[in-house]
Amino acid sequence: SFCTVTIEVPDGFEKGIIFIGLFRTLIPNHMPISGLATKNLIGNKLKNIPNGDYYLLSCAIDRSNNILSYFNLNNSLRGKEDGKLSFPKCSGNSYTIKLREAIPEDPPILVNVGKLLISRLKNTI
């Protein structure tokens, strides 16, 4: 199973790193079932999705010369697809996530983004 994700960002976003993932819960406290770190706004394909129900979540970090800013997700843009996605029923579908500034009601992002970045680098080498 797979799905394709388009990301919309607010004006002024300095194209940094965008994280997209399917998670078992609305609180991303585990590695995504399927996920990626990208700079692309369109054509982001999540692949090899096992059967099940998942939440599609995304966050983005502005481009920065300070590497530590990529590990501080408090100021990241956030967005999600409303409701759970059920695979394989949703396989082949396209989704658009509109990212926004974080608000106090947002759950914390607890996933290890360093691992996601390293995983992405391994796949491009």
N, C-alpha and C positions, 0 to 999 in steps of 0.2 A: 504494500500500500504506500501511497505518497500523497502529498498535497503541495500546492504552490502558494507562496505568501508574498504579497506586495505590502510595502511599508510606506506610510505617509508620515512625514515629519513636519513640525511647525517651521515657519519662516525663521531664518537665523540659525538653524541647526548647522553646526560645522561638521561636515560629514566625517564621523568617527566610526566606531564599531557598533554594529547592531547585533544583538543576540535574539534569536528566535528559537522557541522550543515548545514541544508538547510535554505537558506535565500531568501527573496523576491528580494533583491537587492545585488549588488556586494560589497556594504559597509555594513558590519554587525553592524547596529546601532539599532537592535531590537533583542528580544529573537528569537532563531531559531524556525522555524515551527516544525522541529523535530531535536533533537540534543542530544549530550552526551559528557561527560567528561570521559576519559578513560586512561588507561596505555597500552592498547592492540594495537598492530600494525595490527593484522588481525582479521577478524570476527566481525567487529563493525557494528551492525545492527541498522539502523534508522527505526523506526516503526511508525505506525499510521499516515502516511503522507497523508494529505488531497489532493484532486485533485487540480492541479495548476502547475505553472511553477516556478522553484526555482534554485538557485545557490548553489552548494555544495562547502563549504569552510572549511578549517581546519587550526588550528594553534597549536603549541606545545611549551611548556615551559620546559627548562631543570630542572632536579631535583635540589632542593636547600634546604638548612637548614634555609634560610631566607623566612618566609611566605610572606613577602611583594613582593618578586620577582614574585609571582604567579599573582599579580595584575598589574604588569608592562609589557604590551604586546609589547613595543617598540622593544625589542630584541627577540621576539618570532619567531620561524620558521613558514613559511606560505605556503599554497598551495591551489589549487582549481581545480575542474573539469572544463575543457573548455566548454563554452556554458551552456545554460539553460537545466535543466532536467524537463521533463513534466510528471506529474503523473496524472492518473494511468498508462500511457503508459510505463514508466520506472520501474514500480514495479517489484521487483525480480531481477533487474540488480545488477551487482557488479562493483565497481569503485575502482581505485587505485589513490591515491593522493600522489605525490612526494613533500615533504616539502623542503623548501630552506630558506636561510637567507633573511631577509627583505631587500627590495631595496627602494630608495626614491620615486619611482613611485607608491608604494603600497598604497591603501587607508587605512585610520586609522581603527583600530578595536575598535569599540565603544560599543560592547555588554558587559553587566555586567557579567564578568566571575565568580564573587563571587556567583551570583544567580545560575549559571550553576553548580558550585561545591556543593552548598547547595542542589540543586535538586538531584544531583547524590548521595549524602550522604543519603538523605531521602529514595531514592529507594533501597539502599543496606541494610538499617536497618530493 
